[in-house]
Structure formats: C-alpha cells, structure tokens
Amino acid sequence: MGGREILLGVTGGVAAYKAADLCSKLVQSGASVTVVMTAAAEKFIGATTFEALTNRPVYRDAFQPVEHFRGEHIGLAQRADLIVVAP
C-alpha cells in the first residue's frame, strides 16, 4: 500500500472501534490515510484516536471549504486512490 492515499469513512455502529485497527494496519503498510467520521461514529470512538494513528486531522463536516473551493468533500475524493467505508 506504500504511497497510496486512502480515504477511510467511519460510520456509527458498535463495530466502529474496529476501524481504528484497520486504520493502523493501513498506515503500517505505508498508506497515507485520511479519516472522515459521521457524528454517530464519534459516539463509539473519538476522532483523537484516528488523528493519533494518521497524524492528520479528522474530517467531520465535508462541506466546510478548507482546501478545495467547492468543498472539502470534493478535494478528499479527488486525492483518494481508494475509498473504504467501515464498518
């Protein structure tokens, strides 16, 4: 996975904590991981966990224009080589 840009979407559910393990394994394999979380996901696992694993900010509001003039959700999708939604 070295050099790949992965967008990891974490949704609300009891298994949301398993996304942290997946994130860790992706980073260990050399991938660059950016995490997007739903509000419901944050009820099960904190964004700080993913920020520590990826050394990147966690996105919660995809429509807030941070880097991309049309909204960050467009920029995130354009940069990603792979999009994974888990759980």
Biopython code that builds the backbone (N, CA, C, O; Angstrom):
import numpy as np
from Bio.PDB.StructureBuilder import StructureBuilder

atoms = [
    (1, "MET", "N", (0.814, -1.198, 0.000)),
    (1, "MET", "CA", (0.000, 0.000, 0.000)),
    (1, "MET", "C", (0.854, 1.257, 0.000)),
    (1, "MET", "O", (0.325, 2.368, 0.038)),
    (2, "GLY", "N", (2.146, 1.096, -0.042)),
    (2, "GLY", "CA", (3.039, 2.239, 0.020)),
    (2, "GLY", "C", (2.713, 3.296, -1.022)),
    (2, "GLY", "O", (2.576, 2.992, -2.207)),
    (3, "GLY", "N", (2.591, 4.524, -0.580)),
    (3, "GLY", "CA", (2.332, 5.625, -1.476)),
    (3, "GLY", "C", (0.881, 5.834, -1.853)),
    (3, "GLY", "O", (0.560, 6.794, -2.553)),
    (4, "ARG", "N", (0.010, 4.971, -1.414)),
    (4, "ARG", "CA", (-1.417, 5.100, -1.737)),
    (4, "ARG", "C", (-2.097, 6.067, -0.779)),
    (4, "ARG", "O", (-1.754, 6.138, 0.401)),
    (5, "GLU", "N", (-3.055, 6.803, -1.298)),
    (5, "GLU", "CA", (-3.859, 7.734, -0.499)),
    (5, "GLU", "C", (-5.221, 7.084, -0.281)),
    (5, "GLU", "O", (-5.968, 6.851, -1.231)),
    (6, "ILE", "N", (-5.535, 6.796, 0.977)),
    (6, "ILE", "CA", (-6.778, 6.104, 1.304)),
    (6, "ILE", "C", (-7.670, 7.013, 2.128)),
    (6, "ILE", "O", (-7.230, 7.623, 3.103)),
    (7, "LEU", "N", (-8.931, 7.096, 1.722)),
    (7, "LEU", "CA", (-9.945, 7.836, 2.458)),
    (7, "LEU", "C", (-10.779, 6.812, 3.216)),
    (7, "LEU", "O", (-11.435, 5.965, 2.610)),
    (8, "LEU", "N", (-10.751, 6.892, 4.539)),
    (8, "LEU", "CA", (-11.457, 5.934, 5.390)),
    (8, "LEU", "C", (-12.670, 6.609, 6.000)),
    (8, "LEU", "O", (-12.534, 7.539, 6.795)),
    (9, "GLY", "N", (-13.848, 6.150, 5.635)),
    (9, "GLY", "CA", (-15.096, 6.663, 6.197)),
    (9, "GLY", "C", (-15.526, 5.782, 7.350)),
    (9, "GLY", "O", (-15.678, 4.572, 7.186)),
    (10, "VAL", "N", (-15.722, 6.378, 8.514)),
    (10, "VAL", "CA", (-16.121, 5.627, 9.704)),
    (10, "VAL", "C", (-17.553, 6.025, 10.048)),
    (10, "VAL", "O", (-17.853, 7.203, 10.241)),
    (11, "THR", "N", (-18.425, 5.033, 10.121)),
    (11, "THR", "CA", (-19.837, 5.274, 10.394)),
    (11, "THR", "C", (-20.189, 4.839, 11.807)),
    (11, "THR", "O", (-19.402, 4.174, 12.481)),
    (12, "GLY", "N", (-21.372, 5.218, 12.243)),
    (12, "GLY", "CA", (-21.814, 4.892, 13.595)),
    (12, "GLY", "C", (-22.275, 3.455, 13.706)),
    (12, "GLY", "O", (-23.059, 2.977, 12.887)),
    (13, "GLY", "N", (-21.795, 2.787, 14.699)),
    (13, "GLY", "CA", (-22.163, 1.406, 14.963)),
    (13, "GLY", "C", (-21.217, 0.839, 15.997)),
    (13, "GLY", "O", (-20.124, 1.364, 16.210)),
    (14, "VAL", "N", (-21.636, -0.221, 16.630)),
    (14, "VAL", "CA", (-20.833, -0.824, 17.687)),
    (14, "VAL", "C", (-19.457, -1.232, 17.177)),
    (14, "VAL", "O", (-18.487, -1.203, 17.935)),
    (15, "ALA", "N", (-19.357, -1.607, 15.917)),
    (15, "ALA", "CA", (-18.083, -2.068, 15.354)),
    (15, "ALA", "C", (-17.174, -0.919, 14.914)),
    (15, "ALA", "O", (-16.123, -1.174, 14.326)),
    (16, "ALA", "N", (-17.541, 0.324, 15.178)),
    (16, "ALA", "CA", (-16.728, 1.468, 14.741)),
    (16, "ALA", "C", (-15.305, 1.403, 15.285)),
    (16, "ALA", "O", (-14.369, 1.867, 14.634)),
    (17, "TYR", "N", (-15.140, 0.833, 16.468)),
    (17, "TYR", "CA", (-13.791, 0.744, 17.048)),
    (17, "TYR", "C", (-12.858, -0.103, 16.186)),
    (17, "TYR", "O", (-11.642, 0.079, 16.231)),
    (18, "LYS", "N", (-13.413, -1.022, 15.403)),
    (18, "LYS", "CA", (-12.582, -1.869, 14.544)),
    (18, "LYS", "C", (-11.938, -1.068, 13.413)),
    (18, "LYS", "O", (-10.931, -1.491, 12.846)),
    (19, "ALA", "N", (-12.511, 0.071, 13.090)),
    (19, "ALA", "CA", (-11.932, 0.920, 12.049)),
    (19, "ALA", "C", (-10.568, 1.453, 12.480)),
    (19, "ALA", "O", (-9.711, 1.717, 11.636)),
    (20, "ALA", "N", (-10.363, 1.611, 13.782)),
    (20, "ALA", "CA", (-9.058, 2.066, 14.275)),
    (20, "ALA", "C", (-7.984, 1.026, 13.980)),
    (20, "ALA", "O", (-6.865, 1.381, 13.608)),
    (21, "ASP", "N", (-8.309, -0.241, 14.141)),
    (21, "ASP", "CA", (-7.357, -1.310, 13.832)),
    (21, "ASP", "C", (-7.059, -1.332, 12.335)),
    (21, "ASP", "O", (-5.906, -1.471, 11.928)),
    (22, "LEU", "N", (-8.094, -1.195, 11.524)),
    (22, "LEU", "CA", (-7.908, -1.144, 10.073)),
    (22, "LEU", "C", (-7.028, 0.042, 9.690)),
    (22, "LEU", "O", (-6.114, -0.092, 8.877)),
    (23, "CYS", "N", (-7.305, 1.186, 10.273)),
    (23, "CYS", "CA", (-6.520, 2.394, 10.014)),
    (23, "CYS", "C", (-5.051, 2.174, 10.366)),
    (23, "CYS", "O", (-4.161, 2.525, 9.591)),
    (24, "SER", "N", (-4.809, 1.601, 11.517)),
    (24, "SER", "CA", (-3.446, 1.331, 11.965)),
    (24, "SER", "C", (-2.718, 0.412, 10.988)),
    (24, "SER", "O", (-1.561, 0.660, 10.650)),
    (25, "LYS", "N", (-3.381, -0.634, 10.540)),
    (25, "LYS", "CA", (-2.762, -1.579, 9.608)),
    (25, "LYS", "C", (-2.470, -0.925, 8.260)),
    (25, "LYS", "O", (-1.440, -1.203, 7.645)),
    (26, "LEU", "N", (-3.361, -0.067, 7.806)),
    (26, "LEU", "CA", (-3.128, 0.634, 6.543)),
    (26, "LEU", "C", (-1.919, 1.556, 6.643)),
    (26, "LEU", "O", (-1.092, 1.602, 5.733)),
    (27, "VAL", "N", (-1.817, 2.285, 7.744)),
    (27, "VAL", "CA", (-0.677, 3.185, 7.953)),
    (27, "VAL", "C", (0.616, 2.378, 8.051)),
    (27, "VAL", "O", (1.634, 2.769, 7.480)),
    (28, "GLN", "N", (0.584, 1.259, 8.769)),
    (28, "GLN", "CA", (1.774, 0.416, 8.905)),
    (28, "GLN", "C", (2.222, -0.146, 7.562)),
    (28, "GLN", "O", (3.407, -0.410, 7.361)),
    (29, "SER", "N", (1.271, -0.332, 6.637)),
    (29, "SER", "CA", (1.626, -0.858, 5.319)),
    (29, "SER", "C", (2.165, 0.225, 4.389)),
    (29, "SER", "O", (2.525, -0.055, 3.246)),
    (30, "GLY", "N", (2.217, 1.465, 4.884)),
    (30, "GLY", "CA", (2.793, 2.548, 4.103)),
    (30, "GLY", "C", (1.788, 3.465, 3.438)),
    (30, "GLY", "O", (2.179, 4.385, 2.719)),
    (31, "ALA", "N", (0.507, 3.238, 3.659)),
    (31, "ALA", "CA", (-0.520, 4.089, 3.061)),
    (31, "ALA", "C", (-0.671, 5.387, 3.840)),
    (31, "ALA", "O", (-0.411, 5.438, 5.042)),
    (32, "SER", "N", (-1.087, 6.419, 3.151)),
    (32, "SER", "CA", (-1.469, 7.678, 3.788)),
    (32, "SER", "C", (-2.983, 7.637, 3.946)),
    (32, "SER", "O", (-3.707, 7.466, 2.965)),
    (33, "VAL", "N", (-3.458, 7.790, 5.164)),
    (33, "VAL", "CA", (-4.882, 7.615, 5.450)),
    (33, "VAL", "C", (-5.479, 8.920, 5.960)),
    (33, "VAL", "O", (-4.925, 9.569, 6.846)),
    (34, "THR", "N", (-6.610, 9.288, 5.389)),
    (34, "THR", "CA", (-7.406, 10.415, 5.859)),
    (34, "THR", "C", (-8.747, 9.852, 6.308)),
    (34, "THR", "O", (-9.361, 9.054, 5.599)),
    (35, "VAL", "N", (-9.201, 10.268, 7.486)),
    (35, "VAL", "CA", (-10.432, 9.726, 8.063)),
    (35, "VAL", "C", (-11.542, 10.770, 8.021)),
    (35, "VAL", "O", (-11.339, 11.940, 8.344)),
    (36, "VAL", "N", (-12.719, 10.310, 7.614)),
    (36, "VAL", "CA", (-13.949, 11.095, 7.662)),
    (36, "VAL", "C", (-14.898, 10.327, 8.573)),
    (36, "VAL", "O", (-15.129, 9.134, 8.376)),
    (37, "MET", "N", (-15.449, 11.016, 9.574)),
    (37, "MET", "CA", (-16.331, 10.352, 10.545)),
    (37, "MET", "C", (-17.717, 10.988, 10.540)),
    (37, "MET", "O", (-17.863, 12.196, 10.357)),
    (38, "THR", "N", (-18.722, 10.155, 10.744)),
    (38, "THR", "CA", (-20.064, 10.684, 10.966)),
    (38, "THR", "C", (-20.188, 11.071, 12.438)),
    (38, "THR", "O", (-19.393, 10.640, 13.273)),
    (39, "ALA", "N", (-21.182, 11.879, 12.743)),
    (39, "ALA", "CA", (-21.431, 12.261, 14.138)),
    (39, "ALA", "C", (-21.751, 11.027, 14.971)),
    (39, "ALA", "O", (-21.361, 10.947, 16.136)),
    (40, "ALA", "N", (-22.451, 10.075, 14.388)),
    (40, "ALA", "CA", (-22.796, 8.848, 15.110)),
    (40, "ALA", "C", (-21.550, 8.024, 15.422)),
    (40, "ALA", "O", (-21.483, 7.384, 16.471)),
    (41, "ALA", "N", (-20.574, 8.030, 14.537)),
    (41, "ALA", "CA", (-19.337, 7.278, 14.781)),
    (41, "ALA", "C", (-18.617, 7.807, 16.007)),
    (41, "ALA", "O", (-18.016, 7.042, 16.762)),
    (42, "GLU", "N", (-18.680, 9.121, 16.206)),
    (42, "GLU", "CA", (-17.994, 9.722, 17.354)),
    (42, "GLU", "C", (-18.628, 9.339, 18.684)),
    (42, "GLU", "O", (-18.039, 9.574, 19.738)),
    (43, "LYS", "N", (-19.800, 8.761, 18.649)),
    (43, "LYS", "CA", (-20.423, 8.256, 19.879)),
    (43, "LYS", "C", (-19.743, 6.960, 20.329)),
    (43, "LYS", "O", (-19.818, 6.581, 21.498)),
    (44, "PHE", "N", (-19.077, 6.285, 19.383)),
    (44, "PHE", "CA", (-18.447, 4.995, 19.668)),
    (44, "PHE", "C", (-16.928, 5.074, 19.781)),
    (44, "PHE", "O", (-16.326, 4.310, 20.536)),
    (45, "ILE", "N", (-16.301, 5.989, 19.038)),
    (45, "ILE", "CA", (-14.846, 6.129, 19.077)),
    (45, "ILE", "C", (-14.492, 7.589, 18.794)),
    (45, "ILE", "O", (-15.102, 8.226, 17.935)),
    (46, "GLY", "N", (-13.523, 8.103, 19.505)),
    (46, "GLY", "CA", (-13.162, 9.509, 19.364)),
    (46, "GLY", "C", (-12.282, 9.791, 18.163)),
    (46, "GLY", "O", (-11.493, 8.947, 17.740)),
    (47, "ALA", "N", (-12.428, 10.976, 17.627)),
    (47, "ALA", "CA", (-11.618, 11.405, 16.488)),
    (47, "ALA", "C", (-10.137, 11.470, 16.838)),
    (47, "ALA", "O", (-9.284, 11.287, 15.970)),
    (48, "THR", "N", (-9.831, 11.727, 18.097)),
    (48, "THR", "CA", (-8.440, 11.824, 18.543)),
    (48, "THR", "C", (-7.678, 10.531, 18.273)),
    (48, "THR", "O", (-6.486, 10.561, 17.967)),
    (49, "THR", "N", (-8.358, 9.410, 18.383)),
    (49, "THR", "CA", (-7.729, 8.113, 18.101)),
    (49, "THR", "C", (-7.205, 8.085, 16.669)),
    (49, "THR", "O", (-6.063, 7.693, 16.428)),
    (50, "PHE", "N", (-8.037, 8.498, 15.728)),
    (50, "PHE", "CA", (-7.641, 8.476, 14.321)),
    (50, "PHE", "C", (-6.606, 9.552, 14.010)),
    (50, "PHE", "O", (-5.731, 9.347, 13.169)),
    (51, "GLU", "N", (-6.700, 10.687, 14.677)),
    (51, "GLU", "CA", (-5.697, 11.731, 14.478)),
    (51, "GLU", "C", (-4.323, 11.250, 14.930)),
    (51, "GLU", "O", (-3.315, 11.556, 14.294)),
    (52, "ALA", "N", (-4.281, 10.501, 16.020)),
    (52, "ALA", "CA", (-3.013, 9.958, 16.512)),
    (52, "ALA", "C", (-2.465, 8.890, 15.564)),
    (52, "ALA", "O", (-1.258, 8.819, 15.337)),
    (53, "LEU", "N", (-3.344, 8.069, 15.019)),
    (53, "LEU", "CA", (-2.908, 6.997, 14.120)),
    (53, "LEU", "C", (-2.416, 7.527, 12.773)),
    (53, "LEU", "O", (-1.462, 6.992, 12.208)),
    (54, "THR", "N", (-3.054, 8.563, 12.263)),
    (54, "THR", "CA", (-2.747, 9.050, 10.917)),
    (54, "THR", "C", (-1.868, 10.294, 10.893)),
    (54, "THR", "O", (-1.287, 10.630, 9.861)),
    (55, "ASN", "N", (-1.773, 10.973, 12.023)),
    (55, "ASN", "CA", (-1.068, 12.255, 12.098)),
    (55, "ASN", "C", (-1.689, 13.277, 11.138)),
    (55, "ASN", "O", (-0.995, 14.121, 10.570)),
    (56, "ARG", "N", (-3.004, 13.179, 10.974)),
    (56, "ARG", "CA", (-3.771, 14.078, 10.112)),
    (56, "ARG", "C", (-5.060, 14.471, 10.829)),
    (56, "ARG", "O", (-5.507, 13.763, 11.732)),
    (57, "PRO", "N", (-5.655, 15.586, 10.437)),
    (57, "PRO", "CA", (-6.948, 15.938, 11.036)),
    (57, "PRO", "C", (-8.040, 14.986, 10.562)),
    (57, "PRO", "O", (-7.962, 14.432, 9.466)),
    (58, "VAL", "N", (-9.039, 14.806, 11.383)),
    (58, "VAL", "CA", (-10.207, 14.000, 11.028)),
    (58, "VAL", "C", (-11.287, 14.958, 10.533)),
    (58, "VAL", "O", (-11.555, 15.984, 11.158)),
    (59, "TYR", "N", (-11.895, 14.618, 9.419)),
    (59, "TYR", "CA", (-12.946, 15.461, 8.846)),
    (59, "TYR", "C", (-14.300, 15.017, 9.367)),
    (59, "TYR", "O", (-14.638, 13.834, 9.352)),
    (60, "ARG", "N", (-15.069, 16.000, 9.830)),
    (60, "ARG", "CA", (-16.409, 15.738, 10.350)),
    (60, "ARG", "C", (-17.467, 16.440, 9.511)),
    (60, "ARG", "O", (-18.600, 15.968, 9.411)),
    (61, "ASP", "N", (-17.100, 17.558, 8.914)),
    (61, "ASP", "CA", (-18.021, 18.343, 8.106)),
    (61, "ASP", "C", (-17.430, 18.467, 6.710)),
    (61, "ASP", "O", (-16.596, 19.335, 6.453)),
    (62, "ALA", "N", (-17.861, 17.608, 5.824)),
    (62, "ALA", "CA", (-17.276, 17.547, 4.487)),
    (62, "ALA", "C", (-17.604, 18.764, 3.633)),
    (62, "ALA", "O", (-16.969, 18.976, 2.599)),
    (63, "PHE", "N", (-18.571, 19.558, 4.040)),
    (63, "PHE", "CA", (-18.957, 20.705, 3.233)),
    (63, "PHE", "C", (-18.252, 21.986, 3.640)),
    (63, "PHE", "O", (-18.477, 23.030, 3.029)),
    (64, "GLN", "N", (-17.414, 21.931, 4.645)),
    (64, "GLN", "CA", (-16.654, 23.104, 5.058)),
    (64, "GLN", "C", (-15.478, 23.271, 4.100)),
    (64, "GLN", "O", (-14.617, 22.394, 4.041)),
    (65, "PRO", "N", (-15.415, 24.371, 3.347)),
    (65, "PRO", "CA", (-14.315, 24.554, 2.391)),
    (65, "PRO", "C", (-13.004, 24.870, 3.111)),
    (65, "PRO", "O", (-12.807, 25.980, 3.605)),
    (66, "VAL", "N", (-12.130, 23.898, 3.161)),
    (66, "VAL", "CA", (-10.837, 24.074, 3.817)),
    (66, "VAL", "C", (-9.742, 24.219, 2.768)),
    (66, "VAL", "O", (-9.035, 25.226, 2.740)),
    (67, "GLU", "N", (-9.602, 23.225, 1.913)),
    (67, "GLU", "CA", (-8.557, 23.243, 0.895)),
    (67, "GLU", "C", (-9.126, 23.340, -0.519)),
    (67, "GLU", "O", (-8.445, 23.808, -1.432)),
    (68, "HIS", "N", (-10.345, 22.909, -0.698)),
    (68, "HIS", "CA", (-10.922, 22.855, -2.036)),
    (68, "HIS", "C", (-12.057, 23.864, -2.129)),
    (68, "HIS", "O", (-12.920, 23.914, -1.254)),
    (69, "PHE", "N", (-12.058, 24.660, -3.175)),
    (69, "PHE", "CA", (-13.025, 25.759, -3.281)),
    (69, "PHE", "C", (-14.472, 25.280, -3.408)),
    (69, "PHE", "O", (-15.382, 26.046, -3.092)),
    (70, "ARG", "N", (-14.723, 24.047, -3.857)),
    (70, "ARG", "CA", (-16.086, 23.531, -3.972)),
    (70, "ARG", "C", (-16.537, 22.795, -2.718)),
    (70, "ARG", "O", (-17.677, 22.337, -2.642)),
    (71, "GLY", "N", (-15.684, 22.684, -1.773)),
    (71, "GLY", "CA", (-15.994, 21.926, -0.560)),
    (71, "GLY", "C", (-14.973, 20.826, -0.386)),
    (71, "GLY", "O", (-14.521, 20.222, -1.358)),
    (72, "GLU", "N", (-14.622, 20.577, 0.826)),
    (72, "GLU", "CA", (-13.555, 19.611, 1.088)),
    (72, "GLU", "C", (-13.930, 18.204, 0.637)),
    (72, "GLU", "O", (-13.044, 17.413, 0.314)),
    (73, "HIS", "N", (-15.214, 17.873, 0.606)),
    (73, "HIS", "CA", (-15.599, 16.532, 0.163)),
    (73, "HIS", "C", (-15.140, 16.260, -1.271)),
    (73, "HIS", "O", (-14.818, 15.119, -1.603)),
    (74, "ILE", "N", (-15.105, 17.267, -2.111)),
    (74, "ILE", "CA", (-14.625, 17.094, -3.487)),
    (74, "ILE", "C", (-13.114, 16.861, -3.491)),
    (74, "ILE", "O", (-12.624, 15.947, -4.154)),
    (75, "GLY", "N", (-12.391, 17.678, -2.759)),
    (75, "GLY", "CA", (-10.935, 17.536, -2.697)),
    (75, "GLY", "C", (-10.504, 16.196, -2.130)),
    (75, "GLY", "O", (-9.568, 15.576, -2.634)),
    (76, "LEU", "N", (-11.187, 15.748, -1.079)),
    (76, "LEU", "CA", (-10.850, 14.450, -0.477)),
    (76, "LEU", "C", (-11.050, 13.324, -1.483)),
    (76, "LEU", "O", (-10.205, 12.437, -1.599)),
    (77, "ALA", "N", (-12.149, 13.357, -2.200)),
    (77, "ALA", "CA", (-12.436, 12.303, -3.177)),
    (77, "ALA", "C", (-11.441, 12.324, -4.332)),
    (77, "ALA", "O", (-11.036, 11.268, -4.818)),
    (78, "GLN", "N", (-11.049, 13.498, -4.769)),
    (78, "GLN", "CA", (-10.116, 13.595, -5.893)),
    (78, "GLN", "C", (-8.722, 13.107, -5.531)),
    (78, "GLN", "O", (-8.020, 12.569, -6.387)),
    (79, "ARG", "N", (-8.311, 13.281, -4.297)),
    (79, "ARG", "CA", (-6.968, 12.848, -3.869)),
    (79, "ARG", "C", (-6.891, 11.349, -3.579)),
    (79, "ARG", "O", (-5.804, 10.772, -3.609)),
    (80, "ALA", "N", (-8.014, 10.722, -3.303)),
    (80, "ALA", "CA", (-8.008, 9.325, -2.848)),
    (80, "ALA", "C", (-7.765, 8.343, -3.993)),
    (80, "ALA", "O", (-8.345, 8.459, -5.073)),
    (81, "ASP", "N", (-6.883, 7.367, -3.721)),
    (81, "ASP", "CA", (-6.714, 6.234, -4.627)),
    (81, "ASP", "C", (-7.753, 5.163, -4.321)),
    (81, "ASP", "O", (-8.130, 4.374, -5.187)),
    (82, "LEU", "N", (-8.207, 5.154, -3.071)),
    (82, "LEU", "CA", (-9.156, 4.145, -2.607)),
    (82, "LEU", "C", (-10.020, 4.757, -1.517)),
    (82, "LEU", "O", (-9.525, 5.482, -0.654)),
    (83, "ILE", "N", (-11.316, 4.460, -1.562)),
    (83, "ILE", "CA", (-12.239, 4.904, -0.516)),
    (83, "ILE", "C", (-12.803, 3.666, 0.158)),
    (83, "ILE", "O", (-13.348, 2.778, -0.497)),
    (84, "VAL", "N", (-12.663, 3.619, 1.484)),
    (84, "VAL", "CA", (-13.156, 2.489, 2.279)),
    (84, "VAL", "C", (-14.128, 3.038, 3.305)),
    (84, "VAL", "O", (-13.822, 4.013, 3.991)),
    (85, "VAL", "N", (-15.300, 2.419, 3.418)),
    (85, "VAL", "CA", (-16.260, 2.779, 4.456)),
    (85, "VAL", "C", (-16.352, 1.598, 5.406)),
    (85, "VAL", "O", (-16.702, 0.489, 5.002)),
    (86, "ALA", "N", (-16.032, 1.846, 6.681)),
    (86, "ALA", "CA", (-16.029, 0.757, 7.667)),
    (86, "ALA", "C", (-16.446, 1.297, 9.027)),
    (86, "ALA", "O", (-15.936, 2.356, 9.391)),
    (87, "PRO", "N", (-17.269, 0.714, 9.768)),
    (87, "PRO", "CA", (-17.982, -0.533, 9.457)),
    (87, "PRO", "C", (-19.174, -0.254, 8.568)),
    (87, "PRO", "O", (-19.898, -1.179, 8.199)),
]
sb = StructureBuilder()
sb.init_structure("model")
sb.init_model(0)
sb.init_chain("A")
sb.init_seg("    ")
for serial, (resi, resn, name, xyz) in enumerate(atoms, 1):
    if name == "N":
        sb.init_residue(resn, " ", resi, " ")
    sb.init_atom(name, np.array(xyz, "f"), 0.0, 1.0, " ", f" {name:<3s}", serial, name[0])
structure = sb.get_structure()
